[in-house]
Amino acid sequence: MRGNNSSLSRLEFRLLNLLVVRQNRVVKFDELISHTWGNLGGMDRQGLYVFISRLRNKIEYISEDGPRIICIRDLGYLLRIHLD
């Protein structure tokens, strides 16, 4: 990112992986939580928001046309990837 390496935590990677697999489609909050934290439990939407914010900081400013994580109110998130 901007000439610097950035690493993802295991949970950030799992979260991003699901968003990439479902790119340009909404993934519901509960599915993101279940997929990412599984049986670990204890995660809620506010906690998910924190992880999404971290991911945004790491991936969204790669370029102007880079991927964007978008919140769809009361539903979930989607990873918008512009294809040329």
N, C-alpha and C positions, 0 to 999 in steps of 0.2 A: 504494500500500500504506500504510494508516494515514495517508492524506493526503499521502504523499510519492510522487514518481515514482521508478521503478526501471527501469533499462534492462537488456536482455539482450545478451550478446555474440552474435556470429554463431553460434558453436557451441552456446551455451545455447538460442538460438532454434530451431536445427535439432533439437536433442534434445527440447525441449518440443513442437515442432510434431508430431513423430511420436507422442509420448505423447497429444497432444490428438486427433489423427486416430484413434488406437486407444483412446480413453478407455474406461475401465472394462474393458479387456482387457489381458492380460499381453503385454508386448513383450520378447522374449528379449534377454539381454545382448548377444550377438553381433550381432543385428540393430540394436540401438541404436548400437553402436560403428560398424558398417558404414555406417549411414545418416548418422550425425553426422560421422564423420571420413573416411569414404570412403578414397581413395587416400593420404591423409596418413599413415596407419599410425601405429604406435608407441603406440596407446592400448590399455589393458587394463582389466580390471574395476575395479581399484583407482582408475585414473584416471577411469573412468566414475563411480565412487562420489563422487569429488570434485565433478564437475559436477552430479550429482544433488543433492548437499548444497547447492551454491550455489543451484540452482533452488528447493529446498525453502525456503531462507531468503528467497527473493524472492517466492514465491507462496503458501506454505501458511498464512500468518497474515493473509491478507486479511480473513477473517471466520471465525467458528467453523465455519460450514458450507462453507467454501471448499474448493478442490481439494486433494487429498492425493496425494503420490507415495509409493507403497507398494512395498517390496521383497518379491518372492516368492522365498523362499530357493532358491538353486540354479537359478533359472529366468530371472528378469528383473524388470522394474518395470511397474507400472500406474499410471495417473493416475485416481484415483477422483473423480468429479464427482457430487455429489448433485443430482439433478433433482427439482424440486418439482412 
